[in-house]
C-alpha cells in the first residue's frame, strides 16, 4: 500500500487523546497477553495456518519479547464512542519486521480474545474461579473491542450488521499472505469531508501507535478509492 504525505488536519479534543492514550495501551496489553498464552501451546505446524508465521520465524517468535512488538491500531469514533477494530501494521511507521505484525495484529487473535471474554462472562458467575483476564481487562474488552467471530452465525442469529475481514494480511519479501476470513460487528465510520483536498473525502480512521505498553501518537488517515492511505495532521482543540 502506498502512503501519501500529510495534507490536512483532523481535530481531536484533549479528552479524545487522553482516552485513546489510555485505552490503546490497555488493548495492546490484552493482545500480547493472549498471544503469550497461545505461544505456549500452539504446535509449530499450525503457526503459518493460524497466524501466517513462516517456519524459519517460529523460533524467533517463541523467543520474542511480545510486549515490545509495535502496534498500529485502528480506531473508529462511532455512535457508542471509541471502538477498536484491529491492527494493520504493514503500513505502520514504526514497524521494521513485517513478520511480527502478522501475529500481534491478527484478526484471528481478536476473535479468540472476544471468545474468551464471552466464555468468562458466561461461566464466571457459576464457577467463581479466577479468570484469565482481570476485571479491568474484561471491562476494557467490553467497552472498546468490537465483537469478532470465526463465523457469521452469531450476527445472523441476532440480526446484527457485520463485515468480513481477513484474519491476517502482510507481505514478506515477495510473498503476499492473506489469511482466513473472520466476521466483525459493523461500526459506522465517520466521513472526512475536505473542502481543500477532494482526495481526502472518505472514511476516516484513527491509527494509534503503541509499543512496550507506551502510547506513541496518533496517525489519522483516509483511504482513497485505490486503497491508498492519506495520512493527516493531528490538531488538538
C-alpha angles and dihedrals in degrees: 000000000000122000121209128208123272108273109167141359142260121213121231127178120233086248091055092052093045091051094047091046091055099037096046093056091048092050092048090053091051091050093050091045091054092046092049088056093050091046090067097053113024111106117235090243091065101046094091097039092050105030106013095244114154116231095249090055098052095088090049090052094049089052095041124118094238096198089057094061107107121233133205100197125199117226132180125198099219137166090283096047130260115355129188112220100173143276136291106189099167087089099036114132091217098046119104105165115051090196091073096048094061089060107041093040097043114140088209087061090053090052089051092051092050091048090052090049094052093046092049092049090049100045106029096077088055102039098035088204130144110273132220091240122050122237090260092050091050089051090051092051092047094048103040115015114088112229109261128182141180089233135038092225096099090055094044091051092050096041089237124153114245142169134217119243133183112256090226136350131184145127127244115184103305095343120104107196127192122177135211122297124266127189123235133186111258116252117189110243118220114240125235113222110189118184090188100052120026091194088068095062108111146067113345119213129177118226118203122198116217133172134161089003091301130120112236102181147278129294109186115187146173119218113219127215091272092056094253119139122234107201117211137207120255119236121189116214 
